Amino acid sequence: MTESNLAAEAAQRLVAGDRAAALSLYLRAWNRPDDEVAERIFDLVSEWGDIDAALKTVEAEAQGGNPAAYEALAELLVELQRPKEALAALRSAADRGRDVTLMIASVLADELGDRVQAEEYYRQALVDDNPRALNDYGAFLSEDDERLDEATDLLRRAIERGDTMAAGNLGRLLADEERYEEALPWLKQALDAGHRSVLAVLGETEHTLGDLESARTHLRAALAEEVTGAHFAYALHLADTGSPEEAVRHYEAAAEEDGETNAYLNLALLHEELEQWSRADHHYREALAHQDEAAYVYYAQFLADQNRGDEIAALLKAAERLDLDEEDLAELRALAEESGSGAS
């Protein structure tokens, strides 16, 4: 039976309420990790609501000789935070001739934190001339501040080969380096190619370059589409354009919904600007609890301004235990001495 016929039969089984049969048929029709059938598989599993039943169906299909099912199994296991089992499933797929080199590299890097072994797989994908390897390897290296030149080279080569996702990744890298004018055209190119995930960083870049109208448009679109980082970027925009109360709401969403720990310090600073001292104090403490090293000096200055300088000595001791940057430690010591609470 052809792939299209298998997918059509799977859709019929799904309408009839037989999720297990539909899932098995979709797995047999699955050719590529990013094709339409893949979306149907993961939508089905998500809507099923019984992850154990879905896993059993996928495992049975994989053990029955379908190597594509191992990829789906690995995806599910990653979602369930069982990365070692996911890696085993992917290696089973590879043993059966499935090209999962990049996916193995991703699991090793992102889930297991084994960057050394992950890089071996990225390099192998390059040797195999996998069309996505240049972009994926470049994105991987962009997380290492000491290898940004290598990352940039790989991403540019990927763009030259027509990989529009690489344009977005290059734009992000340049924006992170505060090279906003260089980042802007790559981010726009990625958005024009349909990569909506760049909306937040594009809006933030436009804001920094002074194009506030475009920034607002793109940041609001990012919020509407629930793009990662949208709340934090929009909060920055609002805080800088005279809407601190609204910025607070989006920083809170960034912290609580997106896990953006940098938002706590920004919240503290905003509440301090609004003269909401108890809220500012609360968020400074949250920033410290989330190990935001930048918060120590800001909080010490806040304590000094609030005539609570006697608390700075304890803050200094905590910072010294963290081996904080020496410049920041020097500023903390100066604030402690000025307040008469210097550590002996």
C-alpha positions in Angstrom: 0.0 0.0 0.0 1.4 3.5 -0.9 2.1 6.1 1.7 -0.8 8.3 0.6 -3.2 5.3 0.8 -1.8 4.4 4.3 -2.4 7.9 5.5 -5.9 8.0 4.0 -6.8 4.7 5.7 -5.3 6.0 9.0 -7.6 9.1 8.8 -10.6 6.8 8.3 -9.6 4.7 11.3 -9.2 7.8 13.4 -12.7 9.0 12.4 -14.0 5.6 13.5 -12.4 6.1 16.9 -9.6 3.4 16.5 -6.6 5.5 17.6 -4.2 2.6 17.9 -4.9 1.4 14.3 -4.7 5.0 13.0 -1.4 5.5 14.8 0.1 2.3 13.4 -0.9 3.2 9.8 0.5 6.8 10.1 3.8 5.3 11.4 4.0 3.1 8.3 3.3 6.1 6.1 5.9 8.3 7.7 8.9 9.2 5.6 10.5 12.3 7.0 10.6 13.8 10.5 9.2 17.1 9.2 6.5 16.0 6.8 2.7 16.3 7.1 2.3 12.7 8.4 4.7 13.5 11.3 2.4 16.4 12.3 -0.6 14.0 12.2 1.2 11.5 14.4 2.0 13.9 17.1 -1.4 15.6 17.0 -3.0 12.1 17.4 -0.8 11.3 20.4 -1.4 14.6 22.0 -5.2 14.4 21.5 -5.3 10.8 22.6 -4.6 11.7 26.2 -3.4 8.2 27.1 0.4 8.4 26.7 0.9 4.8 28.0 -1.4 3.4 25.3 0.3 5.5 22.6 3.7 4.4 23.7 2.7 0.7 23.6 1.3 1.2 20.1 4.5 2.9 18.9 6.7 0.3 20.6 4.8 -2.5 18.9 5.1 -0.9 15.5 8.8 -0.4 16.0 9.5 -3.9 17.2 7.5 -5.2 14.3 10.1 -3.9 11.9 9.2 -0.2 11.2 12.3 1.9 11.8 10.3 5.2 11.4 8.4 4.2 14.6 11.6 4.4 16.6 11.8 8.1 15.8 8.3 8.7 17.0 9.1 6.7 20.1 12.2 8.8 20.7 10.2 12.0 20.4 7.6 10.8 22.9 10.3 9.6 25.3 12.0 13.0 25.2 8.6 14.7 26.0 8.3 12.3 28.9 11.8 13.3 30.1 13.2 9.8 29.5 16.2 10.8 27.3 18.3 7.7 27.8 15.4 5.5 26.5 15.0 8.0 23.6 18.6 7.6 22.7 18.3 3.8 22.7 15.3 4.0 20.4 17.2 6.3 18.0 20.1 4.0 17.9 17.7 1.1 17.1 16.4 3.2 14.2 19.9 3.9 13.0 20.7 0.1 13.1 17.8 -0.4 10.8 19.0 2.1 8.3 17.1 5.2 9.4 19.0 8.5 9.1 18.7 9.8 12.7 22.2 11.2 13.1 21.1 14.8 13.8 18.3 13.7 16.1 20.8 11.6 18.1 23.1 14.7 18.3 20.2 16.8 19.5 19.2 14.4 22.3 22.8 14.1 23.4 23.3 17.8 23.5 19.9 19.1 24.7 18.6 16.3 26.9 21.7 14.5 28.2 24.2 17.4 28.2 26.9 15.3 26.5 28.2 18.0 24.1 31.4 16.0 23.3 29.6 13.0 21.9 26.9 15.2 20.4 29.6 17.0 18.3 30.8 13.7 17.0 27.3 13.1 15.6 27.0 16.6 14.1 30.3 16.1 12.4 29.2 12.7 11.0 26.0 14.4 9.7 28.3 16.9 7.8 30.3 14.0 6.4 27.1 12.3 5.3 26.1 15.6 3.6 22.8 15.8 5.5 21.1 18.9 4.2 20.2 20.1 7.7 23.6 19.5 9.2 25.2 22.9 8.6 22.3 24.7 10.3 21.9 22.3 13.2 25.7 22.1 13.9 25.9 25.9 13.6 23.1 26.4 16.1 24.8 23.9 18.4 28.1 25.8 18.3 26.3 29.2 18.7 25.7 28.1 22.4 29.5 28.2 23.0 30.8 31.8 23.3 34.3 30.6 22.4 33.1 29.1 19.0 30.9 31.8 17.6 33.1 32.3 14.6 32.7 28.6 13.7 29.0 28.8 14.2 28.7 31.9 12.0 30.7 30.2 9.2 28.5 27.1 9.3 25.3 29.1 9.3 26.4 31.2 6.4 27.3 28.1 4.4 23.8 26.7 5.2 22.2 29.9 4.0 24.2 29.7 0.8 22.7 26.3 0.3 19.2 27.6 0.7 18.5 26.8 4.3 16.2 29.6 5.4 16.1 28.4 9.0 19.8 29.1 9.2 19.1 32.8 8.4 17.0 33.0 11.6 19.7 31.3 13.6 22.4 33.6 12.3 20.2 36.6 13.1 19.7 35.3 16.6 23.4 34.8 17.1 24.2 38.3 15.8 21.5 39.9 18.0 22.8 38.1 21.0 26.2 39.6 20.2 24.4 43.0 20.1 25.3 43.3 16.4 21.7 44.4 15.6 22.2 46.1 12.3 23.8 42.9 10.9 21.1 40.7 12.5 18.1 42.6 11.1 18.3 41.5 7.4 18.8 37.8 8.3 15.8 37.9 10.8 13.6 39.5 8.1 14.7 36.9 5.6 13.8 34.1 7.9 10.4 35.6 8.7 9.7 36.1 5.0 10.5 32.4 4.5 7.8 31.6 7.1 9.9 31.0 10.2 7.6 32.7 12.7 9.8 31.7 15.7 12.0 34.7 14.9 9.2 37.3 15.6 10.3 38.0 19.2 14.0 38.5 18.5 13.1 40.5 15.3 10.9 42.8 17.4 13.6 43.2 20.0 16.1 44.0 17.3 13.9 46.6 15.7 13.2 48.2 19.1 16.9 48.5 19.8 17.4 50.1 16.4 14.6 52.6 17.0 11.9 51.2 14.7 9.3 51.2 17.5 6.3 50.8 15.2 7.7 47.6 13.5 8.9 46.3 16.8 5.4 46.7 18.4 3.8 45.0 15.4 6.2 42.0 15.5 6.2 41.6 19.3 2.4 41.6 19.4 2.3 39.0 16.7 4.8 37.0 18.7 2.6 37.1 21.7 -0.5 36.1 19.7 1.4 33.1 18.3 2.9 32.2 21.7 6.5 32.5 20.4 9.2 31.7 22.9 10.6 34.8 24.5 7.7 37.1 23.4 6.6 38.1 26.9 10.1 39.1 28.0 10.8 41.0 24.7 7.5 42.8 24.8 8.0 43.8 28.4 11.3 45.4 27.6 9.6 47.3 24.8 6.8 48.5 27.1 9.2 49.5 29.9 11.2 51.6 27.5 8.2 53.2 25.9 6.5 54.5 29.0 4.2 51.6 30.0 5.7 50.2 33.2 2.5 48.8 34.7 1.8 46.8 31.5 5.4 45.7 31.3 5.1 44.3 34.8 2.3 41.9 33.6 4.4 40.6 30.8 7.5 40.2 32.9 5.4 38.2 35.4 4.2 36.0 32.5 7.8 35.6 31.3 8.9 34.4 34.7 5.8 32.2 35.6 4.9 30.8 32.1 8.2 30.9 30.2 10.6 30.2 33.1 12.6 33.4 32.2 14.5 33.9 35.4 16.0 37.3 34.2 12.5 38.7 34.5 12.7 38.8 38.3 15.4 41.4 38.4 13.6 43.5 35.7 10.4 43.2 37.8 12.3 44.4 40.9 13.6 47.4 39.0 10.2 48.3 37.6 8.5 48.1 41.0 11.3 50.3 42.4 10.6 52.8 39.6 6.9 52.7 40.6 7.9 53.2 44.3 6.3 49.9 45.2 9.0 49.0 47.7 7.7 45.7 49.1 7.1 44.3 45.6 10.5 45.4 44.6 12.1 43.7 47.6 10.1 40.5 46.9 11.3 40.3 43.3 14.9 41.1 44.2 14.8 38.1 46.6 13.3 36.0 43.8 16.1 37.0 41.5 18.7 36.0 44.1 16.9 32.7 44.6 17.2 32.0 40.9 20.9 32.8 41.0 20.8 35.9 39.0 24.2 37.3 39.8 23.4 40.7 38.4 20.8 41.1 41.2 23.3 41.4 44.0 24.6 44.8 43.3 21.2 46.2 42.4 19.7 44.8 45.6 22.5 46.1 47.7 21.9 49.6 46.3 18.2 49.2 46.9 18.9 48.3 50.5 21.1 51.3 51.0 18.5 53.6 49.5 15.9 52.1 51.8 18.1 52.7 54.9 18.5 49.0 55.3 22.3 49.0 54.9 22.8 46.7 57.8 21.5 43.8 55.6 24.2 44.3 52.9 26.9 42.4 54.9 24.9 39.2 54.7 24.3 39.8 51.0 28.0 40.3 50.5 28.8 37.0 52.3 26.4 35.2 50.0 27.9 36.8 46.9 31.4 35.8 48.0 30.3 32.2 48.4 29.1 32.3 44.8 32.5 33.6 43.6 30.8 36.6 42.0 32.7 38.8 39.5 35.4 40.7 41.3 34.2 44.0 40.0 30.7 43.3 41.4 32.2 42.1 44.7 34.2 45.4 45.0 31.0 47.4 44.5 29.2 45.3 47.1 32.0 45.8 49.6 32.0 49.6 49.0 28.2 49.7 49.6 28.6 47.6 52.8 31.4 50.0 54.1 29.3 53.1 53.3 26.4 51.7 55.2 28.6 50.7 58.1 27.8 47.0 57.7 31.0 45.8 56.2 32.0 42.2 56.9 34.8 41.8 59.3 
